[in-house]
Amino acid sequence: MNAGISALSAFAPDKILSNSDLETTIETSDEWIRKRTGIQERRISDENQFTSDLCVSAAKKMAEESGISLSDVDFVIVGTITPDQVMPSVASKVQHALGANHAGTMDLTAACAGFGYGLIIAKALIESGMYKKILVFGAETLSKAVDYSDRTTCILFGDGAGVALVEPEGKSKILTTTTGTNGSEGHNLTLSNLGDKVNGVDIITDRNIHQDGRKVFKWAVETISKVAKETMENAGLTIDDIDWFIPHSANLRIIEAICKNTGIPAEKTLESLVNFGNTSSASIPLALNQGIEKGKVKKGDKLLLIGFGGGLTYAGLIVDWNG
């Protein structure tokens, strides 16, 4: 048995927050933001629109596009760092809304690597024989965890959701997987709930995202460059075998640096950053969905997916795409 992705879709709120919009509220400019991040605009959820709502919309869109039923889903995994509440889980609210009455549920906290970790866990559960139909979401409403007076973070983040259906013998096989964490650097990217320290280091506890951008940038470029090579090697593949590289869309400069370090051509890279901003766990499914809709991703393509972020953690996968 080899687990694979049978269907995939994504959803983002209608409201657009452009760089020009931000110019009217903080000291910044469209040129400054584009040069340093690559972002042009991001989607923002309504006041009463939460992560579970985006998940449900993405799942219903996938069901409509693929003609599949969701009532017999037997497990739901939601990768998110912006849950509606700590309890009940986002996954349990999604399960109820979709009518998957017999499904197990769990939220997964792996930040920007959440969708990748979700796929890896789903693969293991499917191939163990315990489950047959699993929904994996990467979804965030990061706009609700951003201080819009802080120009170093508010220009980065947006909202969105992506979902994959994982089944035994699904069309697009999930091949090699790679995971890892450098928890000693976790204090460099935080979103606090209760505690005021990470590994003994004081952090800000205002329930907004805070990061040491330079340290996270350095870690991401150095670490993910190595992880990309390792993931390909473990699958017996070379750069020439990879049709599309889909990293977490954190910052265009990070992606460019990883491509330079690894030798992966920039034209083989898919991102969701320009039009959606940094959507954390939703960025990879948003980018893949865009690639499919634009006709870039085709049957038989080998995809290298790598999520990385808060923890600091990462998850890499090779997918043989046949959707």
N, C-alpha and C positions, 0 to 999 in steps of 0.2 A: 504494500500500500504506500502510495506517495501522495501526500496532501498537496493540493493546488488551489489557486484562486479561480473560482467559477464566474464571478462577476465583480465589478467595481464601479463606484460612482462617487461623486462629491457634491457638496452644496456650500454656498456662502451667502450671507445676508445681502439684501439689496442695497443698503446704505453704503455709499462710497466716501471715504475720507482721503482726499488728495493731498499732495504736498502743498499745493496752493492754499488749501483750506487751513493747513497747519501754520502757514505763514501769517495768518490773521490772528493767531492766538498765542504763539510763542516766537522767540527770536531764532528764526531759521529761514531757510530758503529752499525752493525746489532744487536748485543747482547743487546746494550743499548736501542735501539728502541723497540725491541721485549719485553724486560723486562718491560718497562714503558708504552707501548701502546698496544702491541699484534700485531702490524702491521708488515707485511712482505714485501708488495709491494702495489703500487697504480697505477691507470690508469691516463694517462695524455693526454689531447686533443691536437691536432695539432694546429699550429699557427692560421689557418683560420677555425678552428672547434669550434663552440660556443654552448651555452646551447640550443638554438633552434634546432641546428643540431642533438644533442643527443636526444632531445624529438622526433623529426621526425623519427629518426632511431628506437627508442623504439616503437613508435606507429605502424610503418610499420611492424616491427617484430611481434608485437601482432596480427595485422590484418592477417598476413600470417599464423601464428600458429593457430589462432582461426577461420579463414575463415569468418571473419566479415567485413562489409563495414564501412568505416569511413566518407563517404560523407554525411550521414544524422545525424552526431553528431550535437547537438544543443547548446552545451556549452563546452568551453575548459578552464580549470584551471591549471595554472602552478605555483607550489611552488618553488621559487628560490631566492637566494640572489646574484646570479651572472648572471643577465640578459645580453643579447647581448648589449642592450642600455637601458637607462632609458625609452625612448620612440622611436619607437613603442614597445609595450609589446612583450615578448617572445610568449605569447599565441596567439597574432594576427598573428605572423609569422608562428607559427605551424598550425593555422587554414588555412592559405593560402596554405601552402605546402601540407596539407592533402586534400585539396579540399572540406573542410567542409564549404561551401559557405554561409550557413545561421546560423552559430554558433556565439553565444556571447562569449566573451573572457575576461579573467582577469589574471593578475599576482598576486601572493599572497606572501607577505613577512613575513614569520614566521620562517625563518632559518631552523634549523634541525627538527622542528615540522611541516614544510610546507606540507609534504605529508599527515599527519594526519589531519591537518586543511582542506586541500583540500577535503579529503573524507567526513569530517563532513559537509562542506558547500554543497558538491554535494548531500549528503543524504537529507539535508534540502530542496534543490531545487527540487529534484526528488519527495519527499514526499509531497511537496506543490502542486504538479500537474503542475507546470510551465514548467518543462523540462522532457525529456524522455531519453536522451542519452548524458552522460557527460564524457569527458576524464579528468582524474586527473593525473597530472605529479608531480613528485619530481625530479628536475634536477639541476645539478651544473657543472660549470667549475671552480672549486676553485683554480686550478693551476694558473689561470690568476689573482688571488687575493692573492697570497702568495709571501712573500719575501724569496727567496731561499738562502739568507745569514743569515736568522734568524733560527737557528736550533731548536728553541722551537716550531715553527709553521710549517716549511716546511716539517717536517717528518710526519705530521699528515694527510694532505689533499690530496684528489684525485677527479677525475671527473667521472660522470656517470649519468644515468637517469633511472627512472622507471615510468610506466604508468598503470593506472587501468581504466577500463570502468565500469561506474556505471549506472545502469538502474533500473526501477521499477521491482520488483520481480526478481532481479538478483540472480544468483545461491547462491552466498556467502553473506548472510545477514549481514549488518552492524548493530550491536546491540547497546549496551550502549556506550555513548561517554562522555569524560571528558576533559575540557580545563581550563587553568589558566595561569596567568602571574605574575611575580614579577618584574615590570618595574623599581623599585628602584635600582635593581642590574644590569640594562642594560649596564652600562658603563664597566662592566667586560668582555664583549665580543662584539667587534665592528668591523665594516667594513664601513669606512667613505665615504661619497659622497660630501656633501656640508658643513654641520655643524661641528664645532670643539668642541662641548660640548654635553654631555648626562646628563640630570638632573643637570646641573650646573657643572659637572665634566669635566675637560679638557680631550680630547682624541686625539690620533694620527690621522692625516688626509692624510696619504699617499696612501689611497685606497687599503691597504692590511689588512688582518685579524690580529687583535690583541686581546689577551685575558689574563686575570689573571687566569692562569690554576688552581691554588689551590682553589680560591674562586668559580670558575665554577664547579670544581670537587665536592666540599663540597655541593653546592646547588643542583647539579644533584642527588647525592646519597641520601641526606635527602628528597628532594622533590619527586623524582620519586618513591622512596620506598613507600611513602604515597599514591601517585597517583595510583600506581599499585594495592594496596589493595582497595582503594576507587572505582576504575573502576570495579574490580571483584565483590565487594559488591553490587554495583549499578545494576549489571546484575544478582544478586542472585547466583553467582558462587564462588567457593573456588579454592585454588591452585590446588587441585586434579582434578578440571574440566578443567583446562587449559592444552592444549596439547603442545602449543608452545608460548613462550614469545619472542617477536621481538621488542626489544628497539632500539632506535637510536644507531648506531654503532659509538660512539664517542671515546671510550677508553675501552679496555678490563678490566682494573682495575675498572672502573666505573660500568660496567655490573656485574662483580663479586661481588662488594660491594652491589649492589641493590639486587642481588640474595640472598646474605647472609642475608640482612636485612628483606627481604620478605619471605624467605623460599622457593622461586622458585628454583627448582633444575637446576644447570648449564647445565645439559644434555637436558633440555627442552628449551634451549635458542638458537635462530638463530641470526647470525651476518654476516655482510659483510665486517667487519673491516680488517681481516687478508689479504685478497687479493685485496681490493679496497681502504683501508684507510678510513678516515672520509670523507664521501661524502655528509654530511649535509642532505638536504631533500631527497636525492636519497638513503640513506642508508637502510631504511626499505623496500622499494620495491625490492632493490637489494638482500637483505637477504631473503625475502619471495620467490623471484623468484628462488634463489639458492636452497632453501628448497624444492620447488616444483620439480625442475629439478633433484634433487638428490633422489627424492622419499620419502623424510621425511614427508612433509606435505600431508596429505591424506584427502579424503572426510569425513566430519563429525567432523574434528578437530576444537577445539575452539582456536582462536588465540588472544593473548593480544598484541596489538601494542601500543607503547608509543614513541612519538617523543619529544625531548626536546633540547633547546639550546637558541640562541640569543634572547634577549627580556627582561629578561629571561622568556621563555614561554614553555608550554607543551601541548600536545594533546594525549589523550588516547582513544582507541577503543577496543571493543570486536567484532571479526568477526567470524561467523559460516561458516567455509570454506567448500565449496562444488564444487570447481572448477574442 
